[in-house]
């Protein structure tokens, strides 16, 4: 009983480090596609484009003309010189609508859309998007979008003060578009199903192919390159779906990613992967601080000297240099030792960035240094 429990614990520990194939790779035929469209948002509270944006007024005229409301025909004597000759679109904004069409989408399905102002509108809050066609890269219409906008940004001001929270000129419509056309793909007719690894890696692709062949027999899967592999699937669509479900849920241990150090210079964030190593090197990092103190005093002349009272400014300059110890990296130092050594000298995030950049320049850092 104890031996069985021990074996069970070992197997659970091994599975804890494994990943499903569906988390490492995806079916190439199920790729997503980008959609874009131009539309109008109405119902704004005076935060629209206004008369300065010509294409918004033209779009409104064209839309009303399609609905049977003509504004370009002959005007009566009463209408001459009135506001009917121009459109004041304070409550309307021209927008670009974007969406991502998931793979294998079918007509009638709902997808989310993003709406962004392209004119002088100051806020889209409370607006409604009118019927907008969404086109793919080939120019064909793959969906239509319409509905009330969900805008989280707020822009308020008054008496010379202004407060902005978020971006009020961008909004979303959850499930705001309806799919109208199928994107053709080779999934149903192809003899092999191509799968793409999310991050190209020879080791990961090899272990996925090896796991599929062990489970379903040799020759079921073959590697194409570090990114792709081809899987021989049943011709019957029901069996094909069941087969791919079993393939996706196979557990494999992916290859270790390359050693990387990622630095965000704006926020001071540093992320070091566990494969990072350094060669033997000695590091010393110190900072020099300069403090200037200014004292304003008044100089009084001696009695009966016929002198004048004058303001005198005295400055005191102090220079301090921290006495940070030098620390030594032994060959093959791992991540934990790097962090411990840097923490011992009390290095700030900016100092850590400087140390890592210096290690990379000296050739001692065995990792890819990425600065974003």
C-alpha positions as CSV (number, residue, x, y, z in Angstrom):
1,X,0.0,0.0,0.0
2,X,2.8,2.4,0.9
3,X,4.6,1.6,-2.4
4,X,1.4,2.3,-4.4
5,X,1.0,5.6,-2.6
6,X,4.6,6.5,-3.4
7,X,4.2,5.7,-7.1
8,X,1.0,7.7,-7.2
9,X,2.6,10.8,-5.6
10,X,5.5,10.5,-8.1
11,X,3.0,10.4,-11.1
12,X,1.1,13.4,-9.7
13,X,4.4,15.3,-9.4
14,X,5.3,14.5,-13.0
15,X,1.9,15.5,-14.3
16,X,2.1,18.8,-12.4
17,X,4.9,19.8,-14.7
18,X,3.2,18.7,-17.9
19,X,1.0,20.8,-20.2
20,X,-1.9,19.9,-22.5
21,X,-1.2,20.1,-26.2
22,X,-4.1,22.5,-26.6
23,X,-2.3,25.0,-24.3
24,X,0.9,24.8,-26.4
25,X,-0.4,24.6,-30.0
26,X,-3.5,25.5,-32.0
27,X,-5.1,24.2,-35.3
28,X,-3.8,26.4,-38.2
29,X,-7.3,26.3,-39.8
30,X,-8.8,27.8,-36.7
31,X,-6.9,31.1,-36.9
32,X,-8.8,34.3,-36.2
33,X,-9.3,37.1,-38.7
34,X,-9.4,40.9,-38.2
35,X,-12.5,42.9,-39.3
36,X,-12.9,46.7,-39.7
37,X,-15.7,49.0,-40.5
38,X,-16.7,52.7,-40.6
39,X,-19.9,53.8,-38.8
40,X,-21.7,56.5,-36.9
41,X,-22.5,56.8,-33.2
42,X,-25.7,58.8,-32.4
43,X,-27.4,59.9,-29.2
44,X,-24.4,61.7,-27.7
45,X,-25.0,64.6,-25.3
46,X,-23.3,67.3,-27.4
47,X,-20.0,65.5,-27.4
48,X,-20.0,64.6,-31.0
49,X,-17.8,65.8,-33.9
50,X,-19.7,69.1,-34.6
51,X,-19.6,71.0,-37.9
52,X,-15.8,71.1,-38.1
53,X,-15.6,67.4,-39.3
54,X,-16.8,67.4,-42.9
55,X,-16.8,63.6,-43.4
56,X,-19.2,63.1,-40.5
57,X,-21.8,65.5,-42.1
58,X,-21.4,63.8,-45.4
59,X,-21.9,60.4,-43.8
60,X,-25.1,61.6,-42.2
61,X,-26.4,63.0,-45.5
62,X,-25.6,59.7,-47.2
63,X,-27.3,57.7,-44.5
64,X,-30.4,59.8,-44.5
65,X,-30.6,59.6,-48.3
66,X,-30.5,55.8,-48.1
67,X,-33.4,56.0,-45.7
68,X,-35.4,58.2,-48.0
69,X,-34.7,61.6,-46.4
70,X,-33.2,63.9,-49.0
71,X,-31.3,67.0,-47.9
72,X,-29.8,68.0,-51.2
73,X,-33.1,68.7,-53.1
74,X,-34.7,72.1,-53.8
75,X,-35.7,74.0,-50.7
76,X,-38.8,76.0,-50.1
77,X,-38.7,79.7,-49.5
78,X,-39.2,79.1,-45.8
79,X,-36.2,76.6,-45.7
80,X,-33.8,78.9,-47.6
81,X,-31.2,80.2,-45.2
82,X,-32.2,78.0,-42.3
83,X,-30.2,75.3,-40.6
84,X,-31.5,72.7,-42.9
85,X,-28.9,73.6,-45.4
86,X,-26.2,72.4,-43.1
87,X,-26.0,69.6,-40.5
88,X,-24.9,70.3,-37.0
89,X,-23.7,67.0,-35.8
90,X,-23.0,67.7,-32.1
91,X,-24.8,64.5,-31.1
92,X,-23.1,62.3,-33.8
93,X,-19.6,61.0,-34.1
94,X,-17.8,59.2,-36.9
95,X,-16.1,56.0,-35.6
96,X,-14.0,53.1,-36.7
97,X,-15.3,49.7,-35.6
98,X,-12.9,46.7,-35.2
99,X,-13.5,43.1,-34.3
100,X,-11.8,39.7,-34.2
101,X,-13.5,36.9,-36.0
102,X,-12.7,33.6,-34.3
103,X,-11.8,30.6,-36.3
104,X,-14.7,28.3,-37.3
105,X,-17.3,31.0,-36.7
106,X,-20.7,30.4,-38.3
107,X,-23.4,32.9,-39.5
108,X,-25.6,34.0,-36.6
109,X,-22.9,33.9,-33.9
110,X,-22.2,37.0,-31.8
111,X,-18.8,38.6,-31.4
112,X,-17.5,41.6,-29.5
113,X,-16.6,44.9,-31.2
114,X,-14.4,47.9,-30.3
115,X,-15.5,51.4,-31.3
116,X,-13.1,54.3,-31.5
117,X,-13.7,58.0,-32.4
118,X,-11.8,59.3,-35.4
119,X,-13.1,62.9,-35.5
120,X,-13.4,65.6,-32.8
121,X,-15.8,63.8,-30.5
122,X,-14.9,64.3,-26.9
123,X,-16.8,61.3,-25.5
124,X,-18.8,58.3,-26.8
125,X,-20.5,57.7,-23.5
126,X,-24.2,57.0,-23.9
127,X,-24.1,56.6,-27.7
128,X,-25.5,54.0,-30.0
129,X,-23.7,52.6,-33.0
130,X,-25.8,52.4,-36.2
131,X,-25.7,49.4,-38.5
132,X,-22.1,49.0,-39.6
133,X,-20.6,46.5,-42.1
134,X,-17.5,44.8,-40.9
135,X,-15.1,43.8,-43.7
136,X,-12.1,41.5,-43.9
137,X,-8.8,42.1,-45.6
138,X,-10.4,40.8,-48.9
139,X,-13.0,43.6,-48.8
140,X,-15.9,41.1,-48.2
141,X,-18.5,41.7,-45.5
142,X,-18.2,39.1,-42.7
143,X,-20.3,40.7,-40.1
144,X,-22.6,43.6,-39.1
145,X,-22.5,45.6,-35.9
146,X,-25.0,47.7,-34.1
147,X,-26.0,48.5,-30.5
148,X,-25.5,50.6,-27.4
149,X,-21.9,51.4,-26.4
150,X,-20.3,50.5,-23.1
151,X,-17.8,53.3,-22.4
152,X,-16.0,53.3,-19.1
153,X,-14.0,56.5,-19.6
154,X,-15.2,59.8,-18.1
155,X,-14.2,63.3,-19.1
156,X,-15.5,66.1,-17.0
157,X,-14.5,69.7,-16.5
158,X,-15.5,73.1,-15.3
159,X,-14.2,76.5,-14.1
160,X,-10.8,75.8,-15.7
161,X,-10.5,72.3,-14.2
162,X,-10.6,69.0,-16.0
163,X,-10.7,65.4,-14.8
164,X,-10.3,62.5,-17.1
165,X,-10.7,58.8,-16.1
166,X,-9.9,56.3,-18.8
167,X,-10.4,57.0,-22.5
168,X,-14.0,58.3,-23.2
169,X,-13.4,58.3,-26.9
170,X,-13.2,54.5,-27.0
171,X,-15.9,52.0,-26.2
172,X,-17.0,48.4,-26.6
173,X,-20.2,46.5,-27.5
174,X,-20.2,43.0,-26.0
175,X,-21.7,40.6,-28.5
176,X,-22.5,43.6,-30.6
177,X,-21.8,42.1,-34.1
178,X,-23.4,39.2,-35.9
179,X,-21.4,36.9,-38.1
180,X,-22.7,36.9,-41.7
181,X,-20.2,34.8,-43.7
182,X,-18.1,31.7,-43.2
183,X,-14.3,32.0,-43.6
184,X,-13.3,29.1,-45.8
185,X,-10.6,26.8,-44.4
186,X,-9.2,23.4,-45.3
187,X,-10.1,21.6,-42.1
188,X,-12.9,19.5,-43.6
189,X,-11.1,18.4,-46.8
190,X,-7.5,18.1,-45.8
191,X,-5.9,14.7,-45.1
192,X,-3.6,16.2,-42.5
193,X,-4.5,18.8,-39.9
194,X,-1.7,21.3,-39.4
195,X,-1.0,22.5,-35.8
196,X,1.1,25.6,-35.0
197,X,3.1,25.8,-31.8
198,X,2.5,29.1,-30.1
199,X,6.2,29.7,-29.6
200,X,8.5,28.1,-32.1
201,X,10.7,25.6,-30.4
202,X,12.4,22.5,-31.7
203,X,12.1,20.7,-28.4
204,X,8.4,21.4,-27.9
205,X,7.4,20.4,-31.4
206,X,9.4,17.2,-31.0
207,X,7.8,16.1,-27.8
208,X,4.3,16.9,-29.1
209,X,4.9,14.7,-32.2
210,X,6.4,12.0,-30.1
211,X,3.4,12.0,-27.7
212,X,0.9,11.7,-30.5
213,X,2.8,8.9,-32.2
214,X,3.1,7.0,-28.9
215,X,-0.6,7.3,-28.3
216,X,-2.0,6.7,-31.8
217,X,0.8,4.8,-33.6
218,X,3.9,5.8,-35.5
219,X,3.4,8.0,-38.5
220,X,0.3,9.7,-37.1
221,X,2.1,13.0,-36.6
222,X,5.2,14.5,-38.3
223,X,7.1,17.7,-37.7
224,X,7.3,20.3,-40.5
225,X,9.5,22.8,-38.8
226,X,10.0,24.3,-35.3
227,X,6.6,26.0,-35.5
228,X,4.3,23.4,-37.3
229,X,3.4,19.8,-37.3
230,X,1.0,17.7,-39.4
231,X,-1.4,15.2,-37.9
232,X,-3.2,12.5,-40.0
233,X,-6.8,12.7,-39.0
234,X,-9.9,10.5,-39.8
235,X,-12.0,11.5,-42.9
236,X,-15.3,11.3,-41.1
237,X,-16.0,14.7,-39.5
238,X,-17.4,13.3,-36.3
239,X,-14.4,11.0,-35.8
240,X,-12.1,13.9,-36.7
241,X,-13.5,16.1,-34.0
242,X,-13.3,13.3,-31.4
243,X,-9.7,12.5,-32.5
244,X,-8.6,16.1,-32.2
245,X,-10.2,16.3,-28.8
246,X,-8.0,13.4,-27.7
247,X,-4.9,15.0,-29.3
248,X,-5.5,18.3,-27.5
249,X,-5.8,16.7,-24.1
250,X,-2.5,14.8,-24.3
251,X,0.0,15.9,-21.7
252,X,3.5,16.7,-22.7
253,X,6.5,18.4,-21.0
254,X,7.5,21.4,-23.3
255,X,11.0,22.5,-23.8
256,X,12.5,25.2,-21.6
257,X,12.3,28.7,-23.2
258,X,15.5,30.6,-23.9
259,X,17.1,32.5,-21.0
260,X,15.8,36.0,-21.0
261,X,15.9,39.2,-18.9
262,X,13.1,41.6,-19.6
263,X,13.4,45.2,-18.4
264,X,10.7,47.8,-18.5
265,X,12.6,51.0,-18.3
266,X,9.5,53.1,-17.7
267,X,8.3,51.3,-14.6
268,X,11.5,49.8,-13.4
269,X,10.2,46.3,-13.6
270,X,12.8,43.5,-14.1
271,X,11.8,39.9,-14.9
272,X,14.6,37.2,-14.9
273,X,13.8,33.7,-16.2
274,X,15.1,30.8,-14.2
275,X,17.5,29.7,-17.0
276,X,19.6,32.9,-16.7
277,X,23.3,32.2,-15.9
278,X,26.3,34.5,-15.5
279,X,30.0,33.7,-15.8
280,X,32.6,34.5,-13.1
281,X,32.6,38.3,-12.6
282,X,32.9,41.0,-9.9
283,X,30.3,43.8,-9.7
284,X,30.4,47.0,-7.7
285,X,27.7,49.6,-8.0
286,X,27.7,53.0,-6.3
287,X,25.8,56.2,-6.6
288,X,27.0,59.8,-6.0
289,X,24.6,62.3,-4.5
290,X,25.1,66.0,-4.5
291,X,23.1,68.2,-2.1
292,X,23.1,72.0,-2.5
293,X,21.8,74.1,0.5
294,X,21.2,77.8,-0.1
295,X,20.9,80.3,2.9
296,X,19.7,83.9,2.3
297,X,21.2,86.4,4.8
298,X,21.4,90.2,5.2
299,X,24.7,91.9,5.6
300,X,24.6,95.0,7.9
301,X,27.3,97.7,7.5
302,X,29.4,98.7,10.6
303,X,28.2,101.8,12.5
304,X,29.2,105.2,11.0
305,X,30.8,103.3,8.0
306,X,28.3,104.9,5.5
307,X,27.8,101.4,4.0
308,X,24.6,100.0,2.7
309,X,22.6,97.0,3.8
310,X,22.9,94.2,1.2
311,X,21.3,90.7,0.7
312,X,23.8,87.9,0.7
313,X,23.2,84.3,-0.6
314,X,25.4,81.6,0.9
315,X,25.5,78.1,-0.7
316,X,26.7,74.9,0.9
317,X,27.5,72.0,-1.4
318,X,27.9,68.4,-0.1
319,X,28.9,65.4,-2.1
320,X,28.3,61.9,-0.8
321,X,29.2,58.6,-2.4
322,X,27.7,55.4,-1.0
323,X,30.1,52.7,0.1
324,X,28.5,49.7,-1.6
325,X,30.6,46.5,-1.3
326,X,31.7,44.6,-4.4
327,X,30.0,41.2,-4.9
328,X,31.4,38.2,-6.8
329,X,29.5,35.9,-9.1
330,X,30.9,32.4,-9.4
331,X,30.7,30.6,-12.8
332,X,27.2,29.3,-13.6
333,X,25.4,31.3,-10.9
334,X,21.6,30.8,-11.1
335,X,18.7,33.1,-10.6
336,X,18.4,32.8,-6.8
337,X,22.0,33.7,-6.3
338,X,21.8,36.7,-8.6
339,X,18.8,38.1,-6.7
340,X,20.4,37.4,-3.3
341,X,23.6,39.2,-4.3
342,X,21.8,42.3,-5.6
343,X,19.5,42.4,-2.5
344,X,22.5,42.3,-0.2
345,X,23.9,45.6,-1.6
346,X,20.4,47.2,-1.4
347,X,20.2,47.9,-5.1
348,X,17.1,49.8,-6.3
349,X,15.3,48.7,-9.5
350,X,17.1,51.4,-11.5
351,X,20.5,50.1,-10.1
352,X,19.5,46.5,-10.9
353,X,18.8,47.6,-14.5
354,X,22.2,49.3,-14.7
355,X,23.9,46.2,-13.3
356,X,22.2,43.8,-15.8
357,X,23.0,46.0,-18.7
358,X,26.7,46.2,-17.6
359,X,26.8,42.4,-17.3
360,X,25.4,42.0,-20.8
361,X,27.9,44.5,-22.2
362,X,30.8,42.7,-20.5
363,X,29.7,39.3,-22.0
364,X,29.1,37.8,-18.6
365,X,25.3,37.5,-18.8
366,X,24.2,34.3,-20.6
367,X,20.8,35.5,-21.5
368,X,18.9,37.6,-24.0
369,X,18.4,41.1,-22.6
370,X,15.1,42.7,-23.7
371,X,14.4,46.3,-22.9
372,X,10.8,47.5,-23.5
